[in-house]
Amino acid sequence: MATMATGPDRAVAPVAGAEVAGAEVLFEAELRPYRSLAPNAFMWLMVALTVPISGLGIAFYLMGAWPVFGFLGLDVVLIYLAFRASYRSGRLREKLRLSARDLVVRRISPSGEVRSLTFAPPQWLRVTLAEPVESDTPLELASHGRYLRIGAFLPPGERQAVAVALQGALRRLRTAPHQA
């Protein structure tokens, strides 16, 4: 059984001995976009931007250039909205769970919508990642004419780590003695 976390702040709870509908979990990973600025640091960044920009805006207002005050305020609002949009897109999740019975990929959108795709039996599953791995190189799962791209938001190194770990789990599954 392998559990994988991708990135420094990405924790996936261990699932040792976990079972899914009577089948032991062989691999589990939660993939999510990396956000380098923590929400607490975002608040401090906004304060660090707002205070000097407000002072500058007030100075321009007092000199009679009052429209500059509005434009500087608009800059702060746009920066705030851009970060909020980034944090919203950061709520995207892809959860992979491999058992001897199937591989289930659950994609949870930033709005909370859940889409699930099951590849069964997993022994027929192909995991492909072209070399060299670059920022636009897709990580694909394929089986029985169905294809699914996963981890598009991951950096190349993490995408490769997921591919290697999943391929290793599938290799162990294929070589394991069959259970009656």
C-alpha atoms as an extended CHARMM CRD file, in Angstrom:
* protein
*
       180  EXT
         1         1  MET       CA              0.0000000000        0.0000000000        0.0000000000  PROA      1               0.0000000000
         2         2  ALA       CA              1.3630000000        3.3980000000       -0.9500000000  PROA      2               0.0000000000
         3         3  THR       CA              0.0940000000        6.7450000000        0.1700000000  PROA      3               0.0000000000
         4         4  MET       CA              1.3470000000        9.8110000000       -1.5780000000  PROA      4               0.0000000000
         5         5  ALA       CA              1.3720000000       13.4760000000       -0.7560000000  PROA      5               0.0000000000
         6         6  THR       CA              2.4700000000       15.8700000000       -3.4730000000  PROA      6               0.0000000000
         7         7  GLY       CA              4.1940000000       19.0520000000       -2.3950000000  PROA      7               0.0000000000
         8         8  PRO       CA              5.3850000000       20.4910000000        0.9070000000  PROA      8               0.0000000000
         9         9  ASP       CA              1.9550000000       21.3900000000        2.2750000000  PROA      9               0.0000000000
        10        10  ARG       CA             -0.0070000000       18.4760000000        0.8550000000  PROA      10              0.0000000000
        11        11  ALA       CA             -0.8690000000       15.9350000000        3.4830000000  PROA      11              0.0000000000
        12        12  VAL       CA             -2.6920000000       12.7150000000        2.7020000000  PROA      12              0.0000000000
        13        13  ALA       CA             -3.8070000000       10.6480000000        5.6390000000  PROA      13              0.0000000000
        14        14  PRO       CA             -2.3060000000        7.1460000000        5.7120000000  PROA      14              0.0000000000
        15        15  VAL       CA             -4.7040000000        4.3730000000        4.8140000000  PROA      15              0.0000000000
        16        16  ALA       CA             -2.8650000000        1.3600000000        6.1860000000  PROA      16              0.0000000000
        17        17  GLY       CA             -5.1790000000       -1.6030000000        6.1160000000  PROA      17              0.0000000000
        18        18  ALA       CA             -8.0070000000        0.4680000000        4.6470000000  PROA      18              0.0000000000
        19        19  GLU       CA            -10.5800000000       -1.3240000000        2.5800000000  PROA      19              0.0000000000
        20        20  VAL       CA            -12.8900000000       -0.1050000000       -0.1290000000  PROA      20              0.0000000000
        21        21  ALA       CA            -15.9220000000       -2.3430000000       -0.6710000000  PROA      21              0.0000000000
        22        22  GLY       CA            -13.9500000000       -5.3860000000        0.4890000000  PROA      22              0.0000000000
        23        23  ALA       CA            -10.7850000000       -4.6170000000       -1.4870000000  PROA      23              0.0000000000
        24        24  GLU       CA             -7.5580000000       -3.4320000000        0.1430000000  PROA      24              0.0000000000
        25        25  VAL       CA             -6.3470000000        0.0170000000       -0.9620000000  PROA      25              0.0000000000
        26        26  LEU       CA             -2.9880000000       -0.3780000000       -2.7420000000  PROA      26              0.0000000000
        27        27  PHE       CA             -2.3620000000        3.2650000000       -3.6300000000  PROA      27              0.0000000000
        28        28  GLU       CA             -3.9920000000        6.5080000000       -2.6210000000  PROA      28              0.0000000000
        29        29  ALA       CA             -3.0990000000       10.0890000000       -3.4610000000  PROA      29              0.0000000000
        30        30  GLU       CA             -4.7250000000       13.4860000000       -3.2690000000  PROA      30              0.0000000000
        31        31  LEU       CA             -3.4660000000       15.9040000000       -5.8850000000  PROA      31              0.0000000000
        32        32  ARG       CA             -4.0300000000       19.6150000000       -5.4220000000  PROA      32              0.0000000000
        33        33  PRO       CA             -2.5490000000       22.8010000000       -6.8160000000  PROA      33              0.0000000000
        34        34  TYR       CA              0.2750000000       24.3970000000       -4.9000000000  PROA      34              0.0000000000
        35        35  ARG       CA             -0.2850000000       27.8560000000       -3.4720000000  PROA      35              0.0000000000
        36        36  SER       CA              2.9510000000       29.4270000000       -2.2330000000  PROA      36              0.0000000000
        37        37  LEU       CA              1.2760000000       32.1550000000       -0.1890000000  PROA      37              0.0000000000
        38        38  ALA       CA             -0.5690000000       30.9570000000        2.9000000000  PROA      38              0.0000000000
        39        39  PRO       CA             -3.8690000000       32.7140000000        3.7180000000  PROA      39              0.0000000000
        40        40  ASN       CA             -2.3110000000       34.3040000000        6.8230000000  PROA      40              0.0000000000
        41        41  ALA       CA              0.5490000000       35.7000000000        4.7200000000  PROA      41              0.0000000000
        42        42  PHE       CA             -2.0100000000       36.9750000000        2.1890000000  PROA      42              0.0000000000
        43        43  MET       CA             -3.6060000000       39.1210000000        4.8970000000  PROA      43              0.0000000000
        44        44  TRP       CA             -0.2070000000       40.6030000000        5.7800000000  PROA      44              0.0000000000
        45        45  LEU       CA              0.5790000000       41.2100000000        2.1050000000  PROA      45              0.0000000000
        46        46  MET       CA             -2.6810000000       43.1180000000        1.6800000000  PROA      46              0.0000000000
        47        47  VAL       CA             -1.9180000000       45.2280000000        4.7670000000  PROA      47              0.0000000000
        48        48  ALA       CA              1.6150000000       45.8830000000        3.4760000000  PROA      48              0.0000000000
        49        49  LEU       CA              0.1590000000       47.0400000000        0.1460000000  PROA      49              0.0000000000
        50        50  THR       CA             -2.8110000000       48.9860000000        1.4760000000  PROA      50              0.0000000000
        51        51  VAL       CA             -1.0080000000       51.1350000000        4.0490000000  PROA      51              0.0000000000
        52        52  PRO       CA              1.6110000000       52.7520000000        1.7510000000  PROA      52              0.0000000000
        53        53  ILE       CA             -0.7750000000       52.9880000000       -1.2070000000  PROA      53              0.0000000000
        54        54  SER       CA             -3.3630000000       54.6980000000        1.0140000000  PROA      54              0.0000000000
        55        55  GLY       CA             -0.7270000000       57.1530000000        2.2110000000  PROA      55              0.0000000000
        56        56  LEU       CA              0.3420000000       57.8660000000       -1.3550000000  PROA      56              0.0000000000
        57        57  GLY       CA             -3.2870000000       58.2270000000       -2.4340000000  PROA      57              0.0000000000
        58        58  ILE       CA             -4.0130000000       60.6840000000        0.3620000000  PROA      58              0.0000000000
        59        59  ALA       CA             -0.9390000000       62.7200000000       -0.6250000000  PROA      59              0.0000000000
        60        60  PHE       CA             -2.1540000000       62.9430000000       -4.2350000000  PROA      60              0.0000000000
        61        61  TYR       CA             -5.6700000000       63.8270000000       -3.0390000000  PROA      61              0.0000000000
        62        62  LEU       CA             -4.3320000000       66.6780000000       -0.9040000000  PROA      62              0.0000000000
        63        63  MET       CA             -2.3070000000       67.9890000000       -3.8790000000  PROA      63              0.0000000000
        64        64  GLY       CA             -5.5300000000       68.1520000000       -5.8940000000  PROA      64              0.0000000000
        65        65  ALA       CA             -4.9250000000       65.0650000000       -8.0170000000  PROA      65              0.0000000000
        66        66  TRP       CA             -7.9200000000       63.2900000000       -6.5010000000  PROA      66              0.0000000000
        67        67  PRO       CA             -8.4550000000       60.8200000000       -9.4230000000  PROA      67              0.0000000000
        68        68  VAL       CA             -5.1000000000       59.1740000000       -8.5930000000  PROA      68              0.0000000000
        69        69  PHE       CA             -6.5160000000       58.1850000000       -5.1820000000  PROA      69              0.0000000000
        70        70  GLY       CA             -9.2920000000       56.2010000000       -6.9100000000  PROA      70              0.0000000000
        71        71  PHE       CA             -6.9120000000       54.4840000000       -9.3180000000  PROA      71              0.0000000000
        72        72  LEU       CA             -4.5610000000       53.4730000000       -6.5150000000  PROA      72              0.0000000000
        73        73  GLY       CA             -7.5510000000       52.0590000000       -4.6260000000  PROA      73              0.0000000000
        74        74  LEU       CA             -8.5800000000       50.1890000000       -7.7520000000  PROA      74              0.0000000000
        75        75  ASP       CA             -5.0850000000       48.6300000000       -7.9040000000  PROA      75              0.0000000000
        76        76  VAL       CA             -5.4740000000       47.2680000000       -4.3740000000  PROA      76              0.0000000000
        77        77  VAL       CA             -8.9490000000       45.8920000000       -5.1410000000  PROA      77              0.0000000000
        78        78  LEU       CA             -7.7140000000       44.1800000000       -8.3200000000  PROA      78              0.0000000000
        79        79  ILE       CA             -4.7680000000       42.5950000000       -6.5050000000  PROA      79              0.0000000000
        80        80  TYR       CA             -7.1560000000       41.3500000000       -3.8220000000  PROA      80              0.0000000000
        81        81  LEU       CA             -9.5490000000       39.8820000000       -6.4110000000  PROA      81              0.0000000000
        82        82  ALA       CA             -6.6950000000       38.1810000000       -8.2960000000  PROA      82              0.0000000000
        83        83  PHE       CA             -5.4760000000       36.4520000000       -5.1380000000  PROA      83              0.0000000000
        84        84  ARG       CA             -9.0200000000       35.4150000000       -4.1890000000  PROA      84              0.0000000000
        85        85  ALA       CA             -9.4750000000       33.8630000000       -7.6510000000  PROA      85              0.0000000000
        86        86  SER       CA             -6.1490000000       32.0440000000       -7.2340000000  PROA      86              0.0000000000
        87        87  TYR       CA             -7.1790000000       30.6600000000       -3.8380000000  PROA      87              0.0000000000
        88        88  ARG       CA            -10.5400000000       29.5840000000       -5.2700000000  PROA      88              0.0000000000
        89        89  SER       CA             -8.8810000000       27.6510000000       -8.1030000000  PROA      89              0.0000000000
        90        90  GLY       CA             -6.5650000000       26.1340000000       -5.4950000000  PROA      90              0.0000000000
        91        91  ARG       CA             -9.5300000000       24.2360000000       -4.0340000000  PROA      91              0.0000000000
        92        92  LEU       CA             -9.3990000000       21.8290000000       -6.9870000000  PROA      92              0.0000000000
        93        93  ARG       CA             -8.6800000000       18.2480000000       -5.8840000000  PROA      93              0.0000000000
        94        94  GLU       CA             -8.0560000000       14.9670000000       -7.6510000000  PROA      94              0.0000000000
        95        95  LYS       CA             -8.2050000000       11.8730000000       -5.4710000000  PROA      95              0.0000000000
        96        96  LEU       CA             -6.8390000000        8.5950000000       -6.7770000000  PROA      96              0.0000000000
        97        97  ARG       CA             -7.5700000000        5.2920000000       -5.0470000000  PROA      97              0.0000000000
        98        98  LEU       CA             -6.2820000000        1.9990000000       -6.4130000000  PROA      98              0.0000000000
        99        99  SER       CA             -7.4880000000       -1.3510000000       -5.1510000000  PROA      99              0.0000000000
       100       100  ALA       CA             -7.2930000000       -4.8210000000       -6.7050000000  PROA      100             0.0000000000
       101       101  ARG       CA            -10.8240000000       -4.2170000000       -7.9690000000  PROA      101             0.0000000000
       102       102  ASP       CA            -10.4840000000       -0.7860000000       -9.6410000000  PROA      102             0.0000000000
       103       103  LEU       CA             -8.8790000000        2.6380000000       -9.8290000000  PROA      103             0.0000000000
       104       104  VAL       CA            -11.2470000000        5.4380000000       -8.8810000000  PROA      104             0.0000000000
       105       105  VAL       CA            -10.4110000000        9.0210000000       -9.7880000000  PROA      105             0.0000000000
       106       106  ARG       CA            -12.5460000000       11.6290000000       -8.0270000000  PROA      106             0.0000000000
       107       107  ARG       CA            -12.1800000000       15.1920000000       -9.2970000000  PROA      107             0.0000000000
       108       108  ILE       CA            -13.5620000000       17.8470000000       -6.9660000000  PROA      108             0.0000000000
       109       109  SER       CA            -13.9480000000       21.2310000000       -8.6520000000  PROA      109             0.0000000000
       110       110  PRO       CA            -13.3890000000       24.5270000000       -6.8170000000  PROA      110             0.0000000000
       111       111  SER       CA            -17.1770000000       24.8780000000       -6.5570000000  PROA      111             0.0000000000
       112       112  GLY       CA            -17.4290000000       21.4920000000       -4.8300000000  PROA      112             0.0000000000
       113       113  GLU       CA            -18.8280000000       19.5330000000       -7.7800000000  PROA      113             0.0000000000
       114       114  VAL       CA            -17.6050000000       15.9320000000       -7.6710000000  PROA      114             0.0000000000
       115       115  ARG       CA            -16.9930000000       13.8820000000      -10.7970000000  PROA      115             0.0000000000
       116       116  SER       CA            -15.8450000000       10.3120000000      -10.5290000000  PROA      116             0.0000000000
       117       117  LEU       CA            -14.4030000000        7.9180000000      -13.0950000000  PROA      117             0.0000000000
       118       118  THR       CA            -13.6460000000        4.2590000000      -12.4570000000  PROA      118             0.0000000000
       119       119  PHE       CA            -11.1540000000        2.1560000000      -14.3740000000  PROA      119             0.0000000000
       120       120  ALA       CA            -11.8240000000       -1.5540000000      -13.8660000000  PROA      120             0.0000000000
       121       121  PRO       CA            -10.0840000000       -3.9270000000      -13.8550000000  PROA      121             0.0000000000
       122       122  PRO       CA             -6.9660000000       -1.9310000000      -13.0160000000  PROA      122             0.0000000000
       123       123  GLN       CA             -4.6410000000       -4.5670000000      -14.4830000000  PROA      123             0.0000000000
       124       124  TRP       CA             -5.4500000000       -3.1430000000      -17.9430000000  PROA      124             0.0000000000
       125       125  LEU       CA             -4.7220000000        0.4470000000      -16.9580000000  PROA      125             0.0000000000
       126       126  ARG       CA             -1.8940000000        2.3260000000      -18.6920000000  PROA      126             0.0000000000
       127       127  VAL       CA             -0.2210000000        5.3450000000      -17.0930000000  PROA      127             0.0000000000
       128       128  THR       CA              1.5800000000        7.4790000000      -19.6620000000  PROA      128             0.0000000000
       129       129  LEU       CA              3.7960000000       10.5140000000      -19.2470000000  PROA      129             0.0000000000
       130       130  ALA       CA              5.9470000000       11.4970000000      -22.2210000000  PROA      130             0.0000000000
       131       131  GLU       CA              9.6380000000       12.2830000000      -21.7510000000  PROA      131             0.0000000000
       132       132  PRO       CA             11.0140000000       14.8660000000      -21.2290000000  PROA      132             0.0000000000
       133       133  VAL       CA              8.4530000000       15.9860000000      -18.6650000000  PROA      133             0.0000000000
       134       134  GLU       CA              7.7060000000       19.6650000000      -19.1810000000  PROA      134             0.0000000000
       135       135  SER       CA              5.0290000000       22.0220000000      -17.8790000000  PROA      135             0.0000000000
       136       136  ASP       CA              2.5590000000       21.0140000000      -20.6110000000  PROA      136             0.0000000000
       137       137  THR       CA              3.3270000000       17.2670000000      -20.6980000000  PROA      137             0.0000000000
       138       138  PRO       CA              0.0740000000       15.4260000000      -19.8950000000  PROA      138             0.0000000000
       139       139  LEU       CA             -0.1720000000       12.6000000000      -17.3750000000  PROA      139             0.0000000000
       140       140  GLU       CA             -2.7860000000       10.2450000000      -18.8060000000  PROA      140             0.0000000000
       141       141  LEU       CA             -4.6360000000        7.1880000000      -17.6150000000  PROA      141             0.0000000000
       142       142  ALA       CA             -5.9970000000        4.9140000000      -20.3240000000  PROA      142             0.0000000000
       143       143  SER       CA             -7.9800000000        1.6920000000      -20.3570000000  PROA      143             0.0000000000
       144       144  HSD       CA            -10.4670000000        0.1320000000      -22.7420000000  PROA      144             0.0000000000
       145       145  GLY       CA            -10.5870000000        3.1860000000      -25.0240000000  PROA      145             0.0000000000
       146       146  ARG       CA            -11.1140000000        5.7020000000      -22.2120000000  PROA      146             0.0000000000
       147       147  TYR       CA             -8.5490000000        8.3870000000      -21.4420000000  PROA      147             0.0000000000
       148       148  LEU       CA             -8.2710000000       10.7680000000      -18.5350000000  PROA      148             0.0000000000
       149       149  ARG       CA             -5.6870000000       13.4870000000      -17.9330000000  PROA      149             0.0000000000
       150       150  ILE       CA             -4.8100000000       14.0250000000      -14.3140000000  PROA      150             0.0000000000
       151       151  GLY       CA             -2.5700000000       16.3890000000      -12.3940000000  PROA      151             0.0000000000
       152       152  ALA       CA             -2.4550000000       19.0730000000      -15.0950000000  PROA      152             0.0000000000
       153       153  PHE       CA             -1.9080000000       21.6830000000      -12.3680000000  PROA      153             0.0000000000
       154       154  LEU       CA              1.1250000000       19.8940000000      -10.8900000000  PROA      154             0.0000000000
       155       155  PRO       CA              4.6870000000       20.9660000000      -11.6690000000  PROA      155             0.0000000000
       156       156  PRO       CA              6.5790000000       18.5140000000      -13.9260000000  PROA      156             0.0000000000
       157       157  GLY       CA              8.5590000000       16.8760000000      -11.1040000000  PROA      157             0.0000000000
       158       158  GLU       CA              5.4670000000       16.1290000000       -9.0440000000  PROA      158             0.0000000000
       159       159  ARG       CA              3.5790000000       14.8820000000      -12.0980000000  PROA      159             0.0000000000
       160       160  GLN       CA              6.4490000000       12.4910000000      -12.7690000000  PROA      160             0.0000000000
       161       161  ALA       CA              6.5000000000       11.3460000000       -9.1200000000  PROA      161             0.0000000000
       162       162  VAL       CA              2.7660000000       10.5540000000       -9.2720000000  PROA      162             0.0000000000
       163       163  ALA       CA              3.2440000000        8.6210000000      -12.5330000000  PROA      163             0.0000000000
       164       164  VAL       CA              6.1500000000        6.5870000000      -11.1210000000  PROA      164             0.0000000000
       165       165  ALA       CA              4.3190000000        5.8060000000       -7.8770000000  PROA      165             0.0000000000
       166       166  LEU       CA              1.1030000000        4.7800000000       -9.6570000000  PROA      166             0.0000000000
       167       167  GLN       CA              3.0060000000        2.6780000000      -12.2090000000  PROA      167             0.0000000000
       168       168  GLY       CA              4.8360000000        0.9620000000       -9.3440000000  PROA      168             0.0000000000
       169       169  ALA       CA              1.5760000000        0.1840000000       -7.5500000000  PROA      169             0.0000000000
       170       170  LEU       CA              0.0810000000       -1.2000000000      -10.7720000000  PROA      170             0.0000000000
       171       171  ARG       CA              3.2050000000       -3.3080000000      -11.3700000000  PROA      171             0.0000000000
       172       172  ARG       CA              2.9260000000       -4.7730000000       -7.8520000000  PROA      172             0.0000000000
       173       173  LEU       CA             -0.7710000000       -5.4720000000       -8.4490000000  PROA      173             0.0000000000
       174       174  ARG       CA             -0.0890000000       -7.2730000000      -11.7460000000  PROA      174             0.0000000000
       175       175  THR       CA              2.6840000000       -9.4310000000      -10.2770000000  PROA      175             0.0000000000
       176       176  ALA       CA              0.9050000000      -10.2430000000       -7.0160000000  PROA      176             0.0000000000
       177       177  PRO       CA             -0.4490000000      -13.7740000000       -6.6550000000  PROA      177             0.0000000000
       178       178  HSD       CA             -4.1520000000      -13.8990000000       -7.4380000000  PROA      178             0.0000000000
       179       179  GLN       CA             -6.4370000000      -14.2110000000       -4.4710000000  PROA      179             0.0000000000
       180       180  ALA       CA             -9.2570000000      -16.7270000000       -4.5790000000  PROA      180             0.0000000000
